[in-house]
Structure formats: C-alpha cells, structure tokens
Amino acid sequence: MQDQIVTADVYESCFYILRGCTLVVVEGIPVNGKINCQLKFTGDNIIEIQAEYFSGKANVNLFEFRRTYSQVCSWIQQAKKQLKHQLQQEQGGKV
C-alpha cells in the first residue's frame, strides 16, 4: 500500500503533481458555512517528496508550475461547485 498525503495547499499540490505523484481525489468539505477543499495524493516516495517541499528545497520548472497551478485551481472550483450543488439539493435550495 502506498502512503497517502492530504493537503489543502495549492502550491504543495502542484509540487506533488510535478514530482509524479497521483492525485486520488479533490474533495469539497463544508467548514463554518464555507466550502474548503482537500486534495489526496499517493505516489512512490511521497513522504520524501513532502519532506523536500517542507524543507524549502522544492524546485520546479516555473512554466510547468504555472500550468499545473491553473489546473489545480480549476479542479478545486469544480469540487466546491459540486459540493455546493449537493448541499443545496439536500437542504431544499438553501446554501
């Protein structure tokens, strides 16, 4: 079984993607009347990749990062929209 990491940080998510990790799910979560998102990743050496990111030694191609950032933001917006719609249906249109 591969290790799994959960984050809400877009930059961190981009780094994992650019290092070859697999995005498992983007999940909207209601928090204090707002919708936040968590992104779950797996991958070989993901714990070491996370340590590299948090140590301040992360290094990526800026052009690739920019494209990945846009894609991750799009996925997050989709997940938020989907959860908002789901919550509206469950609460009879009130969210």
Beta strands, then each sheet from edge to edge (+ up, - down):
strand 1: 4-7
strand 2: 22-31
strand 3: 34-42
sheet 1: 1+ 3- 2+
end
